[in-house]
Amino acid sequence: MCDVLDVPRSTYYQTKYQVESNRDRENRQLTERIKDIHSESKQRYGAPKIHAVLQKEGFNVSIKRVQRLMKEEGIRSIITKKFRPTPSKEKVIERDNILKRDFNTTNLIKSGSTTLRTLTR
């Protein structure tokens, strides 16, 4: 059969009697637990929270390993991070006051157009 498939006999017997390594066994167990945690959280937990749960359960595993196993299985969180704008490094350009509005507090008090009594009611 090896001659027909053009495969060396050593390769055939190596794959036939191959034993699962400890790392592969651990990865399989971790992947199953990651799937359970992910489904229990209604697919909301990402790698950091799943890593924290695994740490509490006594698994000594890094967050990068959790990320890699999740990526291999196609597990993703349905929650996306909220947009937080970062301050731009561009200088603010001062524009002309086209509407001629005056926002100085001293001028508001002097004008007397609005009093505290009308503002509180």
N, C-alpha and C positions, 0 to 999 in steps of 0.2 A: 504494500500500500504506500509506503514511503517513497518508493521508486516512481510510482504513478504520479504522486503529488509533488515530486521533486523536493522532498523535505528530508533532511538528515535524520537518521534514526535517533541520535542523541537528543535532538530537539523534540521529537515525538515523545520519548520517554521522560524527558524533563518536564514537559507540560502535563503528561499523564499523571505523574506522581508528585506534582508540585503541591506544597503545603502553603496555606495562607500565612503570611508573615504577621508578627504581632502588631506592627504599625497599620497594616491593612485591616486587621480585625478591630483595632481601636478606632480607626477612621470610620468603619462601617457602623460600629456602635454609636459613635458620636453623631454620625449623620442621621441615624434613626432618632436619637434623642433630640437633635436640632429640629427635625421635622415635627416631632411631638410638641416641642415648645412653641414652634412657629404656628402650628395649628391651634394650640390652646390659646394663644394670644390673638386669634382671629387674623393672622397674617400681618399683625401690626409691628411685631418686634423685628428689629434688624440685628446685625451682628453684635453691636455693643451690649444690648440688653440680653441677648441670648448668651453671650459670653459671661455676663454677670450671673445669670441663672445657673449656668454650668459650674461656675466657681463656687456658688453656694451649695450646689449638690455634691461637691467634692471632686469634680473633674479638674485635673491640672492641665489646662490647655490655654494656648495663647489666642489672642483675638484674631491674629492673622490666619491661624489654622482654621478658626471658625469661619472667617470670611472665605477662605479657599474652598472649604467643604460646601458652604452655602452656594458659592458660585458654580461649583461642579454639578450640584443638584438643581440649579436654577431657582433657588429659593431667594425671594426678594421681599422686602417690606412694601406694603401698599401705602405707607405714609411717606410723604416727601418733606424735606426740610423747608421751612418757611423762608421766603425771600427776605434778606436783610440787606438793605442798600449800604454800600460802603461809601465813605466820604471821598469825593473826587479830589484830585490834586490840582485841579484847575483853579485859577484865581477867580473870585467873584467879581464880575464886571458891574460897576456902579452905573445905573441908568439915570436918565433925567426924570424928574418928577412931573410927568405929563398932566396928571390930574390935579396937581397943586394941593395935595392933601398934607396936612400938618399933624404929625404923630408925636410931637413933643408934649410931655405932660404939663410943663409950665404953661404952655399956650392954651391947653384945654382948661386949666383952672382959671386963667385970666379971662378967657372968652366968656365964661359964665353961661354958655348956651345949654349946657347940661349940668345939672346939680346931682348931688348924691341922692337926694330924695327921689328924683325921677328915675335914677338908675336902679334903685332898690325895689321900686314898685313894679 
